[in-house]
């Protein structure tokens, strides 16, 4: 928990020491899941610390070698998208999307949506895929990334709606995968993104005048 909260605050140096000590203890007692969790957090720390992909990828691989649980697969895939390792992310997405369990398929669709937005800037197809993911399982992570895709195409009303939902459901973010693994670090940018969408929406209303306000109100009604 301490390392997770430190990562949430943007500190990547302190968590490395905490996590490495924890890994040694977990390895001594044979707690494989905890080892994988901490190694994945080390990979995340390396990424937010500005380390190159060549340093992040081996850490991800070490975590996946320790555990192939969905928790670790999804976190690995999201990191692969962030650092541009798209084929690695696609491999995990394909595996998850081909399974029977609806939650695993939802996370597969999440990763596919992230890939559409990140790899080719195809934000509208990404939004479509994320809505399909929501139909399978309405999770915090899916709504968070849906908000980012709306923000990318300047659909500020829709983006705010998703970010507001994320704020209202913030408790879920303490353990996104419902397995007592701390994941609050994934909320670190929520406040900034919400303010960005809110400011842009307000600026659009001011500059656009009544005509734009009417269009946004119409679009809101249409979405509902």
Secondary structure, 3 states (H helix, E strand, C coil): CHHHHHHHCCCCHHHHHHHHHHHHHHHHHCCHHHHHHHHHHHHHHHHHCCCCHHHHHHHHHHHHHHCCCHHHHHHHHHHHHHCCCHHHHHHHHHHHHCCCCHHHHHHHHHHHHHHHHHHHCCHHHHHHHHHHHHHHCCCHHHHHHHHHHHHHCCCHHHHHHHHHHHHHCHHHHHHCCCCCCCCHHHHCCHHHHHHHHHHHHHHHHHHHHHHHHHHHHHHHHHHC
